[in-house]
Amino acid sequence: MKIIWSPFAINKASEIADYIAQDKPSAAKRWINEVFIKVEQLKSSPQIGRVVPEISDNKFRELIYGNYRIIYRMEIKQISILTIRHEKQILPIDEIKT
């Protein structure tokens, strides 16, 4: 299974890491590394994430890492990472329904 990061998801991960780095740069590096490690698990187990509650569509799932939701779409030959959101943020559906 191939993993594709959308430019939007990469941008969101970068924004979050930059925010964390304001207080502790080493924590930001650790956070971003752990996010990529978590996402790599999808290659062998694409269904480990739960269905995104706001959508209730089995192909849209999310991994939880700390206080963040890594939202992805399962496709036939790939997994598309769509966005990363803080768990307390409202998920705009148009952000992932592309």
ChimeraX commands (.cxc) that place a marker at each C-alpha (Angstrom):
marker #1 position 0.00,0.00,0.00 radius 0.5
marker #1 position 1.37,3.37,-1.01 radius 0.5
marker #1 position 0.96,6.47,1.18 radius 0.5
marker #1 position 0.43,9.86,-0.43 radius 0.5
marker #1 position 0.47,13.07,1.62 radius 0.5
marker #1 position -1.67,15.87,0.23 radius 0.5
marker #1 position 0.04,19.29,0.10 radius 0.5
marker #1 position -2.64,20.47,2.52 radius 0.5
marker #1 position -1.78,17.74,5.07 radius 0.5
marker #1 position 1.94,18.50,4.79 radius 0.5
marker #1 position 1.19,22.17,5.38 radius 0.5
marker #1 position -0.97,21.39,8.44 radius 0.5
marker #1 position 1.74,19.13,9.91 radius 0.5
marker #1 position 4.31,21.87,9.36 radius 0.5
marker #1 position 2.08,24.49,11.00 radius 0.5
marker #1 position 1.56,22.28,14.05 radius 0.5
marker #1 position 5.27,21.50,14.33 radius 0.5
marker #1 position 6.10,25.22,14.06 radius 0.5
marker #1 position 3.63,25.97,16.85 radius 0.5
marker #1 position 5.11,23.27,19.10 radius 0.5
marker #1 position 8.64,24.50,18.29 radius 0.5
marker #1 position 7.85,27.93,19.73 radius 0.5
marker #1 position 8.10,26.38,23.19 radius 0.5
marker #1 position 10.35,23.39,22.57 radius 0.5
marker #1 position 12.04,22.69,19.21 radius 0.5
marker #1 position 13.05,19.18,20.25 radius 0.5
marker #1 position 9.42,18.32,21.03 radius 0.5
marker #1 position 8.40,19.54,17.57 radius 0.5
marker #1 position 10.96,17.26,15.90 radius 0.5
marker #1 position 9.83,14.33,18.01 radius 0.5
marker #1 position 6.16,15.08,17.24 radius 0.5
marker #1 position 6.65,15.20,13.46 radius 0.5
marker #1 position 8.77,12.02,13.50 radius 0.5
marker #1 position 6.13,10.18,15.51 radius 0.5
marker #1 position 3.37,11.34,13.14 radius 0.5
marker #1 position 5.27,9.84,10.19 radius 0.5
marker #1 position 5.90,6.61,12.11 radius 0.5
marker #1 position 2.20,6.38,12.98 radius 0.5
marker #1 position 1.19,6.94,9.35 radius 0.5
marker #1 position 3.64,4.28,8.14 radius 0.5
marker #1 position 1.62,1.70,10.09 radius 0.5
marker #1 position -1.15,2.20,7.54 radius 0.5
marker #1 position 0.90,0.43,4.87 radius 0.5
marker #1 position 0.32,-2.92,6.53 radius 0.5
marker #1 position -2.91,-2.15,8.40 radius 0.5
marker #1 position -4.92,0.51,6.54 radius 0.5
marker #1 position -8.06,-0.06,8.58 radius 0.5
marker #1 position -6.50,0.56,12.02 radius 0.5
marker #1 position -7.99,4.04,12.12 radius 0.5
marker #1 position -11.57,4.62,13.13 radius 0.5
marker #1 position -14.18,5.94,10.72 radius 0.5
marker #1 position -14.33,9.75,10.83 radius 0.5
marker #1 position -17.43,10.44,12.96 radius 0.5
marker #1 position -18.49,13.52,11.00 radius 0.5
marker #1 position -18.64,11.59,7.74 radius 0.5
marker #1 position -19.63,7.98,8.52 radius 0.5
marker #1 position -18.05,6.78,5.29 radius 0.5
marker #1 position -15.83,3.72,5.71 radius 0.5
marker #1 position -13.16,5.02,3.33 radius 0.5
marker #1 position -12.52,8.15,5.45 radius 0.5
marker #1 position -10.66,7.22,8.62 radius 0.5
marker #1 position -8.52,8.81,11.28 radius 0.5
marker #1 position -5.57,7.85,13.41 radius 0.5
marker #1 position -5.35,9.49,16.80 radius 0.5
marker #1 position -1.91,10.65,17.90 radius 0.5
marker #1 position -1.91,12.56,21.18 radius 0.5
marker #1 position -4.37,15.42,20.75 radius 0.5
marker #1 position -4.36,15.20,16.96 radius 0.5
marker #1 position -6.46,13.47,14.32 radius 0.5
marker #1 position -4.60,12.27,11.22 radius 0.5
marker #1 position -7.36,12.00,8.65 radius 0.5
marker #1 position -6.92,9.79,5.62 radius 0.5
marker #1 position -8.84,8.21,2.76 radius 0.5
marker #1 position -8.43,4.55,1.85 radius 0.5
marker #1 position -8.25,3.88,-1.86 radius 0.5
marker #1 position -7.60,0.72,-3.87 radius 0.5
marker #1 position -3.81,1.01,-4.14 radius 0.5
marker #1 position -3.00,3.93,-1.89 radius 0.5
marker #1 position -3.82,5.80,1.28 radius 0.5
marker #1 position -4.16,9.56,0.98 radius 0.5
marker #1 position -3.33,11.60,4.07 radius 0.5
marker #1 position -5.77,14.49,3.84 radius 0.5
marker #1 position -5.26,16.63,6.93 radius 0.5
marker #1 position -4.17,16.77,10.55 radius 0.5
marker #1 position -6.40,18.53,13.06 radius 0.5
marker #1 position -6.36,19.13,16.78 radius 0.5
marker #1 position -9.05,16.99,18.36 radius 0.5
marker #1 position -10.93,20.06,19.61 radius 0.5
marker #1 position -11.10,21.73,16.20 radius 0.5
marker #1 position -14.19,21.37,14.10 radius 0.5
marker #1 position -13.47,19.41,10.94 radius 0.5
marker #1 position -14.71,21.28,7.88 radius 0.5
marker #1 position -16.00,18.50,5.62 radius 0.5
marker #1 position -14.96,20.35,2.46 radius 0.5
marker #1 position -11.37,20.13,3.74 radius 0.5
marker #1 position -11.31,16.38,3.11 radius 0.5
marker #1 position -14.02,15.69,0.53 radius 0.5
marker #1 position -11.91,16.39,-2.53 radius 0.5
marker link #1:1,2 radius 0.2
marker link #1:2,3 radius 0.2
marker link #1:3,4 radius 0.2
marker link #1:4,5 radius 0.2
marker link #1:5,6 radius 0.2
marker link #1:6,7 radius 0.2
marker link #1:7,8 radius 0.2
marker link #1:8,9 radius 0.2
marker link #1:9,10 radius 0.2
marker link #1:10,11 radius 0.2
marker link #1:11,12 radius 0.2
marker link #1:12,13 radius 0.2
marker link #1:13,14 radius 0.2
marker link #1:14,15 radius 0.2
marker link #1:15,16 radius 0.2
marker link #1:16,17 radius 0.2
marker link #1:17,18 radius 0.2
marker link #1:18,19 radius 0.2
marker link #1:19,20 radius 0.2
marker link #1:20,21 radius 0.2
marker link #1:21,22 radius 0.2
marker link #1:22,23 radius 0.2
marker link #1:23,24 radius 0.2
marker link #1:24,25 radius 0.2
marker link #1:25,26 radius 0.2
marker link #1:26,27 radius 0.2
marker link #1:27,28 radius 0.2
marker link #1:28,29 radius 0.2
marker link #1:29,30 radius 0.2
marker link #1:30,31 radius 0.2
marker link #1:31,32 radius 0.2
marker link #1:32,33 radius 0.2
marker link #1:33,34 radius 0.2
marker link #1:34,35 radius 0.2
marker link #1:35,36 radius 0.2
marker link #1:36,37 radius 0.2
marker link #1:37,38 radius 0.2
marker link #1:38,39 radius 0.2
marker link #1:39,40 radius 0.2
marker link #1:40,41 radius 0.2
marker link #1:41,42 radius 0.2
marker link #1:42,43 radius 0.2
marker link #1:43,44 radius 0.2
marker link #1:44,45 radius 0.2
marker link #1:45,46 radius 0.2
marker link #1:46,47 radius 0.2
marker link #1:47,48 radius 0.2
marker link #1:48,49 radius 0.2
marker link #1:49,50 radius 0.2
marker link #1:50,51 radius 0.2
marker link #1:51,52 radius 0.2
marker link #1:52,53 radius 0.2
marker link #1:53,54 radius 0.2
marker link #1:54,55 radius 0.2
marker link #1:55,56 radius 0.2
marker link #1:56,57 radius 0.2
marker link #1:57,58 radius 0.2
marker link #1:58,59 radius 0.2
marker link #1:59,60 radius 0.2
marker link #1:60,61 radius 0.2
marker link #1:61,62 radius 0.2
marker link #1:62,63 radius 0.2
marker link #1:63,64 radius 0.2
marker link #1:64,65 radius 0.2
marker link #1:65,66 radius 0.2
marker link #1:66,67 radius 0.2
marker link #1:67,68 radius 0.2
marker link #1:68,69 radius 0.2
marker link #1:69,70 radius 0.2
marker link #1:70,71 radius 0.2
marker link #1:71,72 radius 0.2
marker link #1:72,73 radius 0.2
marker link #1:73,74 radius 0.2
marker link #1:74,75 radius 0.2
marker link #1:75,76 radius 0.2
marker link #1:76,77 radius 0.2
marker link #1:77,78 radius 0.2
marker link #1:78,79 radius 0.2
marker link #1:79,80 radius 0.2
marker link #1:80,81 radius 0.2
marker link #1:81,82 radius 0.2
marker link #1:82,83 radius 0.2
marker link #1:83,84 radius 0.2
marker link #1:84,85 radius 0.2
marker link #1:85,86 radius 0.2
marker link #1:86,87 radius 0.2
marker link #1:87,88 radius 0.2
marker link #1:88,89 radius 0.2
marker link #1:89,90 radius 0.2
marker link #1:90,91 radius 0.2
marker link #1:91,92 radius 0.2
marker link #1:92,93 radius 0.2
marker link #1:93,94 radius 0.2
marker link #1:94,95 radius 0.2
marker link #1:95,96 radius 0.2
marker link #1:96,97 radius 0.2
marker link #1:97,98 radius 0.2
view
